[in-house]
Each structure stands twice: as C-alpha cells, then as structure tokens.
Amino acid sequence: MPFILLSMASSATNIINCTQQKDGVPLEIKELASYTGFDRSSSISASIDGHTLTIVFTENLGQVSIEVSYASGNDVETTSIYTPSGVIIYIPYSGSYIVTFTLPNGDEYYGEFDVTE
C-alpha cells in the first residue's frame, strides 16, 4: 500500500497518510466539547507505538483538524485530514502529549499519551 509522506518545514514531526491501524497502546478518546449532542469518539481510533502516533477514523466525519501539543500547552503539530482515513504522526521527542480532534461542526475530542525512549 503506498504511503504519502508530508514533511512539515516548521516542525520536526512527519505525517504519513494511512488506512490501517498499527499495533500499539490505544489512547482513550474523550469528549471535550459537543455542540450536536452526538458522541463521535468511537469513530476515532488512536494508538501510540514508541514515537509513532497512529490515528484512524472509521466513519466519514468530514475534514477533521488534528492538533498534537505538549501537555504543557505548546503546539507540536497541526494538520487536517478528510475522513474516513487515517494518519501516522512521528513524535520525535519523549514527553507527555495531548492530541485534539476538531470536527467541522466544532465538536472536540482529545486523548492523552506519553512518548518514552
């Protein structure tokens, strides 16, 4: 299966579009804000395997914004993806992170994870 590698010049992370879930530690996806009353957290599957964050959307949610930030609040990477599909984000440094998903209707979901050496 071909992968498309996108390199963001302003950050040290790499993003690869994907359609398969890798093995790793699953992230619990929690609702942050809902404007529609429909919980879409089960449509977002994310896991961390070493420095690799894999995200798969199992249904069409439209164009979703994905923001990865340090738990302290500084942004690491922001991208957006059309669903259903997936993305792999390489996190180069160890530490505590938060990934936030913003759906086109404004609903937000997040997951917390740690990257270790």
C-alpha positions as CSV (number, residue, x, y, z in Angstrom):
1,M,0.0,0.0,0.0
2,P,1.6,3.3,-1.0
3,F,2.0,6.0,1.7
4,I,2.3,9.7,1.1
5,L,5.0,11.4,3.2
6,L,4.4,15.0,4.0
7,S,7.2,16.9,5.7
8,M,6.3,20.0,7.6
9,A,9.1,22.5,7.3
10,S,8.0,24.4,10.5
11,S,8.1,21.3,12.8
12,A,10.1,18.2,13.5
13,T,7.3,15.8,13.0
14,N,6.4,13.7,10.0
15,I,2.9,12.9,8.9
16,I,2.0,9.9,6.7
17,N,-1.5,9.2,5.4
18,C,-2.6,5.7,6.2
19,T,-5.6,3.4,6.2
20,Q,-4.6,0.7,8.6
21,Q,-4.3,0.7,12.4
22,K,-0.8,-0.2,13.8
23,D,-0.4,-2.2,16.9
24,G,0.3,0.0,19.9
25,V,-1.1,1.3,23.2
26,P,-4.6,2.6,22.5
27,L,-5.5,6.1,23.5
28,E,-8.7,6.7,25.3
29,I,-10.6,9.4,23.2
30,K,-12.6,11.7,25.4
31,E,-15.2,14.3,24.5
32,L,-14.1,17.9,25.2
33,A,-17.0,19.9,23.7
34,S,-20.1,18.8,21.8
35,Y,-22.5,21.1,20.0
36,T,-24.6,18.5,18.4
37,G,-25.1,16.0,21.3
38,F,-23.8,13.1,19.2
39,D,-20.8,11.3,20.7
40,R,-18.4,10.5,17.8
41,S,-15.5,9.4,20.0
42,S,-16.0,5.7,18.9
43,S,-15.3,6.9,15.3
44,I,-11.7,7.9,16.2
45,S,-9.1,5.2,16.9
46,A,-5.7,6.3,18.1
47,S,-2.6,4.4,19.5
48,I,1.0,5.2,20.3
49,D,3.8,2.7,19.5
50,G,7.1,4.2,20.5
51,H,7.3,7.6,18.8
52,T,4.6,6.8,16.3
53,L,1.1,8.1,16.8
54,T,-1.5,6.3,14.6
55,I,-4.9,7.7,14.1
56,V,-7.7,6.1,12.1
57,F,-11.2,7.5,11.5
58,T,-13.8,4.7,11.0
59,E,-16.5,6.8,9.6
60,N,-16.9,10.0,7.5
61,L,-16.7,12.9,9.8
62,G,-15.7,15.4,7.2
63,Q,-12.5,17.4,7.4
64,V,-11.0,16.9,10.9
65,S,-8.3,19.1,12.4
66,I,-5.7,17.3,14.4
67,E,-3.5,19.1,16.9
68,V,-0.7,17.5,18.8
69,S,0.7,19.5,21.7
70,Y,2.9,19.0,24.7
71,A,0.9,18.5,27.9
72,S,2.3,21.9,28.9
73,G,0.4,23.5,26.1
74,N,3.0,24.2,23.3
75,D,1.9,23.0,19.9
76,V,3.9,20.3,18.2
77,E,1.9,19.7,15.0
78,T,-1.4,20.8,13.5
79,T,-2.8,19.2,10.4
80,S,-6.2,18.4,8.9
81,I,-7.4,15.3,7.1
82,Y,-10.5,14.2,5.2
83,T,-12.2,11.2,6.8
84,P,-12.7,8.3,6.7
85,S,-9.0,7.6,6.5
86,G,-6.0,7.8,8.9
87,V,-2.7,9.4,9.6
88,I,0.6,8.5,11.2
89,I,2.4,11.2,13.1
90,Y,6.0,10.7,14.2
91,I,6.7,12.4,17.6
92,P,10.5,12.9,17.8
93,Y,10.9,13.7,21.5
94,S,9.8,11.9,24.6
95,G,7.3,13.5,26.9
96,S,3.6,13.9,27.7
97,Y,1.3,15.0,24.9
98,I,-2.3,15.7,24.1
99,V,-3.9,15.1,20.7
100,T,-7.1,17.2,20.0
101,F,-9.5,16.5,17.2
102,T,-11.9,19.2,16.0
103,L,-14.7,18.2,13.7
104,P,-16.3,20.5,11.1
105,N,-19.3,21.2,13.4
106,G,-17.0,22.4,16.2
107,D,-17.2,19.2,18.3
108,E,-13.8,18.5,20.0
109,Y,-12.3,15.2,21.3
110,Y,-8.9,14.6,22.8
111,G,-6.6,11.9,24.0
112,E,-3.5,12.0,26.3
113,F,-0.4,9.9,25.7
114,D,3.3,9.6,26.7
115,V,6.3,9.1,24.4
116,T,9.2,7.3,26.1
117,E,12.7,6.5,24.8
